[in-house]
């Protein structure tokens, strides 16, 4: 009788664990097969004339923006799509402008003759170094780390609520990222990419600029730059919509005699 009881218990336990594994497998299959929406269609659906896409083109924004309601499951990007994001960013006019501004600030605040020095040749050298920093940062933030860590390099726009909450949300996305599964997590790609690119810059900067202070400052400026683009991604469509509305009103107004 005791052996029969033990045999029955074993059968019950086996049945329980097999059933549990089947439930987990079914849940995982449902999660994988859950329908998702292509982000490229959302701007056209929710914003007449694709206002988000137009804003990205007008302002030459390097980071793709997703404008989706909270209940919409946006399809994640594959590794090849993340590579395409980086390639698109690599020739963005915004990179050239940002490198020019960074080089100008760098030259204005750096008078150490052991570095690049002053003059147009020195500015050209700083411009090249700044552009290399930006391209390396984009590579780590938009492709390599997102592909390895399964993070989404796009900016998911809040698009609703007051100015304060939206401002705080945009700034917080520097540290709070989104996984390919749609969950919030620490933004390893943005933070890690900034420091990785700053560390690599030590291989081509003058010896006087190869120190921990310069590396930290470069990474900090990169994160500040990311926050600035997040703000433009968040409020840019609203600005562009108002500009379009004023232009249309001016065009439609009757001419005065």
Legacy VTK file of the C-alpha trace (Angstrom):
# vtk DataFile Version 3.0
C-alpha trace
ASCII
DATASET POLYDATA
POINTS 257 float
0.000 0.000 0.000
2.825 2.389 0.868
4.530 1.745 -2.469
1.261 2.337 -4.304
0.767 5.629 -2.452
4.275 6.812 -3.312
3.734 5.832 -6.939
0.489 7.784 -7.023
2.132 10.852 -5.521
4.905 10.709 -8.095
2.334 10.593 -10.887
0.520 13.582 -9.387
3.747 15.588 -9.062
4.807 14.732 -12.589
1.392 15.706 -13.932
1.553 18.982 -11.996
4.991 19.924 -13.312
4.161 18.915 -16.876
0.996 21.019 -16.728
2.925 23.958 -15.284
5.555 23.735 -18.031
2.821 23.583 -20.665
1.165 26.692 -19.220
4.491 28.553 -19.242
5.131 27.495 -22.822
1.663 28.614 -23.934
2.070 31.950 -22.147
5.430 32.474 -23.819
3.970 31.583 -27.206
1.138 34.055 -26.702
3.627 36.765 -25.730
5.658 36.078 -28.843
2.655 35.974 -31.176
0.911 39.037 -29.737
0.091 41.344 -32.576
2.206 44.465 -32.783
1.924 47.653 -34.803
4.603 48.955 -37.121
5.741 52.298 -35.717
6.114 53.777 -39.207
2.323 53.734 -39.596
1.491 55.436 -36.301
2.440 58.959 -37.309
0.159 58.841 -40.343
-2.713 57.382 -38.328
-2.585 59.651 -35.320
-1.211 62.848 -36.843
-2.706 64.225 -40.031
-0.078 64.470 -42.713
2.439 62.509 -40.639
3.380 65.452 -38.417
5.957 63.464 -36.442
7.748 62.322 -39.557
7.667 65.847 -40.983
9.114 67.241 -37.753
11.994 64.788 -37.873
12.818 65.854 -41.431
12.475 69.591 -40.798
14.632 69.604 -37.654
17.034 66.912 -38.968
16.468 64.943 -35.770
18.913 62.027 -35.517
16.798 59.860 -33.190
13.632 58.202 -34.578
10.495 59.174 -32.669
7.567 56.856 -31.946
4.211 58.475 -31.247
2.007 55.681 -29.912
-0.864 55.446 -27.412
0.026 53.584 -24.195
-2.184 50.601 -25.120
-0.529 50.000 -28.510
2.067 47.244 -28.731
4.787 48.702 -30.962
6.879 46.162 -32.851
10.515 46.055 -31.665
13.398 46.673 -34.048
15.553 43.825 -35.256
19.342 44.049 -35.252
19.397 44.996 -38.939
16.829 47.734 -38.311
18.923 49.136 -35.467
21.886 49.133 -37.838
19.774 51.086 -40.327
18.944 53.617 -37.596
22.648 54.192 -36.969
23.436 54.481 -40.692
20.680 57.079 -41.065
21.997 58.990 -38.069
25.580 58.923 -39.345
24.866 61.366 -42.177
22.340 63.554 -40.366
22.994 67.309 -40.849
22.414 67.654 -37.111
25.688 65.821 -36.472
27.643 68.325 -38.574
26.027 71.262 -36.788
26.540 69.757 -33.326
30.207 69.036 -34.102
30.705 72.649 -35.197
29.160 74.042 -32.030
31.095 71.635 -29.812
34.375 72.484 -31.539
33.709 76.219 -31.141
32.966 75.885 -27.419
35.990 73.635 -26.977
38.301 76.123 -28.673
36.887 79.080 -26.756
37.457 77.383 -23.397
40.795 75.662 -24.117
43.872 77.879 -24.144
46.441 75.197 -23.261
49.160 75.391 -25.964
50.011 71.721 -25.407
46.715 70.726 -27.010
45.366 71.723 -30.399
46.116 75.387 -29.781
44.210 78.203 -31.504
43.501 79.254 -35.089
41.555 77.749 -37.967
43.772 74.665 -38.183
43.152 73.986 -34.511
39.407 74.493 -35.021
39.459 72.023 -37.910
41.206 69.436 -35.731
38.680 69.961 -32.942
35.826 69.734 -35.439
37.105 66.375 -36.691
37.510 65.069 -33.148
34.037 66.271 -32.172
32.473 64.663 -35.238
34.276 61.398 -34.462
32.904 61.555 -30.902
29.361 62.009 -32.190
29.580 59.200 -34.732
31.065 56.810 -32.165
28.344 57.735 -29.680
25.593 57.096 -32.231
27.154 53.731 -33.080
27.124 52.559 -29.468
23.782 54.142 -28.493
21.745 53.250 -31.577
23.158 49.957 -32.826
25.773 47.975 -30.920
24.490 48.186 -27.323
20.764 48.097 -28.254
21.380 45.021 -30.415
23.364 43.224 -27.700
21.225 44.288 -24.719
17.854 44.033 -26.527
16.983 47.693 -25.964
15.015 50.018 -28.221
17.042 53.041 -29.410
13.972 55.043 -30.408
12.357 57.852 -28.403
8.781 57.032 -27.379
6.931 60.331 -27.238
4.532 61.030 -24.383
2.581 63.555 -26.449
-0.115 64.278 -23.860
-0.434 66.067 -20.537
0.958 69.375 -19.324
4.318 70.924 -20.109
5.920 69.992 -16.772
5.203 66.237 -16.866
6.220 66.006 -20.506
9.423 67.964 -19.873
10.328 65.687 -16.957
9.465 62.609 -19.015
11.729 63.674 -21.907
14.663 64.376 -19.591
14.165 61.116 -17.703
14.417 59.060 -20.905
18.172 59.652 -20.784
18.291 57.238 -17.848
15.068 55.290 -18.399
15.011 53.213 -21.550
12.717 50.661 -23.162
13.495 47.011 -23.800
12.513 45.161 -26.965
9.815 43.499 -24.857
8.251 46.915 -24.190
9.263 47.214 -20.535
10.979 50.169 -18.896
14.539 49.657 -17.689
17.744 51.532 -17.015
18.997 53.013 -20.289
22.264 51.098 -20.512
22.601 51.932 -24.205
22.478 55.713 -23.745
24.649 55.885 -20.641
27.053 53.125 -21.595
27.341 54.412 -25.148
28.267 57.885 -23.933
31.076 56.611 -21.725
32.313 54.087 -24.314
32.601 56.771 -26.996
34.284 59.140 -24.535
36.822 56.462 -23.631
37.589 55.745 -27.287
38.206 59.450 -27.900
41.317 59.139 -25.722
42.991 57.303 -28.592
43.041 60.353 -30.890
42.968 63.354 -28.554
46.176 65.218 -27.613
47.983 63.825 -24.586
46.991 66.811 -22.466
43.298 65.973 -22.996
43.617 62.263 -22.225
42.475 62.135 -18.634
39.529 61.008 -16.561
38.186 64.553 -16.222
37.960 65.022 -19.978
36.336 61.597 -20.380
33.690 62.363 -17.754
33.029 65.807 -19.231
32.630 64.376 -22.739
30.226 61.689 -21.531
28.238 64.260 -19.548
27.929 66.562 -22.542
26.797 63.641 -24.666
24.036 62.786 -22.200
23.003 66.452 -22.122
22.877 66.391 -25.920
20.634 63.315 -25.752
18.315 65.126 -23.338
18.118 68.065 -25.725
17.126 65.852 -28.650
14.529 64.156 -26.428
12.961 67.529 -25.687
12.875 68.379 -29.382
11.348 64.966 -30.121
8.701 65.559 -27.461
7.731 69.153 -28.274
8.919 69.462 -31.879
5.674 68.154 -33.415
3.675 70.677 -31.372
5.949 73.536 -32.496
5.798 72.456 -36.117
2.007 72.082 -35.993
1.644 75.648 -34.716
4.038 76.973 -37.358
2.082 75.192 -40.069
-1.184 76.533 -38.677
0.080 80.129 -38.695
1.428 79.740 -42.215
-1.857 78.300 -43.433
-3.865 81.069 -41.749
-1.652 83.704 -43.342
-2.042 82.112 -46.763
-5.807 81.713 -46.486
-6.459 85.256 -45.206
-8.012 87.582 -47.872
-5.830 90.330 -49.261
-6.650 93.779 -47.992
-7.286 96.552 -50.497
LINES 1 258
257 0 1 2 3 4 5 6 7 8 9 10 11 12 13 14 15 16 17 18 19 20 21 22 23 24 25 26 27 28 29 30 31 32 33 34 35 36 37 38 39 40 41 42 43 44 45 46 47 48 49 50 51 52 53 54 55 56 57 58 59 60 61 62 63 64 65 66 67 68 69 70 71 72 73 74 75 76 77 78 79 80 81 82 83 84 85 86 87 88 89 90 91 92 93 94 95 96 97 98 99 100 101 102 103 104 105 106 107 108 109 110 111 112 113 114 115 116 117 118 119 120 121 122 123 124 125 126 127 128 129 130 131 132 133 134 135 136 137 138 139 140 141 142 143 144 145 146 147 148 149 150 151 152 153 154 155 156 157 158 159 160 161 162 163 164 165 166 167 168 169 170 171 172 173 174 175 176 177 178 179 180 181 182 183 184 185 186 187 188 189 190 191 192 193 194 195 196 197 198 199 200 201 202 203 204 205 206 207 208 209 210 211 212 213 214 215 216 217 218 219 220 221 222 223 224 225 226 227 228 229 230 231 232 233 234 235 236 237 238 239 240 241 242 243 244 245 246 247 248 249 250 251 252 253 254 255 256
